[in-house]
């Protein structure tokens, strides 16, 4: 086990000073290098990465196939803008739609851009296809959701930290409890163009809805003539043990947003995939992105699809996820965790109140022992290691977690 407790608190602080806007509160670790599931800080100390860039690093740091694809493309063409086509855009669109079982894709850069694109497409579809009076489109969303931090998206947020003091807010959203299909049904009317939710709420602590939630939303949208839009920026591309989290429920959204892992941890790549009838309303001039679908992004995205197409990584996430579930359930039984929610290789862990340990303090203690993760909302930790993590390294992470919790509880490790 790695023990970094002897490192002084100031040893890894960034030298940015007042030059860097303080919109993040990172752990006191300054990283320099990474390979696979491991990273090294500026002092040469190694850490096991169990956050994986909020799923952007599903394939680990510097996966050889992804690095090779990026390096090869750097020698040919990196950007054209969408004023011109390039030879990888079409193949990327075909590969990604085949992987996800969809008809059409629109490439963007960040996850928030993908969600903004889905919102715009749903509204335009509502006006031009469904016939909603212009300017009256409504979208039903879930409380506790995290879809990004752009102005329109935070207008749909219920998180004060994300939303407060950024108004005036974009109208057109109706917020209902997450996981409550009846509440969603009550919020839908003739102006509703879409229901937009995450299949699993990652930022809120890996909250998993009832098994019938997505199927009921699918039926609701079909009956109401509305679109089901699923945000899979965090949950998609293998994290849940399936290519998409919606696969677990046996549904297919009209639009699905993808990001994070689509760029392989190398550069921002996102996309909206879905029905041709819906994405087809975005005609020339109505939406775009200078960098969306650039050659470098497509080269990496194609390599990501190649990694996922055989299904081996998804199967690996399921197998290791079963071990993860068993281990954290044992910590619940031991009274060290108040709750644990797992799906695939993804977990939200609520530290037992009796330990007097916030999620931030727990992540700091884990970092001191060489395991990196991140808190979210009070006493909750989230674990999302690379899908390529070895069983031995996963055991190391969970052993370290158990040691930290037992130490806080005053029990022998």
Secondary structure, 3 states (H helix, E strand, C coil): CCCCCCCCCCCCCCCCHHHCCCCCCCCCCCEEEEEECEEEECCCCEEEECCHHHHCCCCCECCHHHHHHHHHHHCCCCCCCCCCCCCCHHHHHHHHHHHHCCCEEEEECCHHHHHHHHHHHHHHHHHHHHCCCCCCCEEEEECCCCCCCCHHHHCCCCCHHHHCCCCCCCCCEEEECCCCHHHHHHHCCCCEEEEEECCEECCCCCEECCCCHHHHHHHHHHHHCCEEEEECCCCCCCCCCCCCHHHHHCCCCCEEEECHHHHCCCCCCEEEEECHHHHCCCCCCCCCCCCCCCHHHHHHHHHHHHHHHCCHHHHHHHHHHHHHHHHHHHHHHCCCEEEEEECCCCEEEEECHHHCCCHHHHHHHHHHCCEECEECCCCEEEECCCCCCCHHHHHHHHHHHHHHHHHHCCCCC
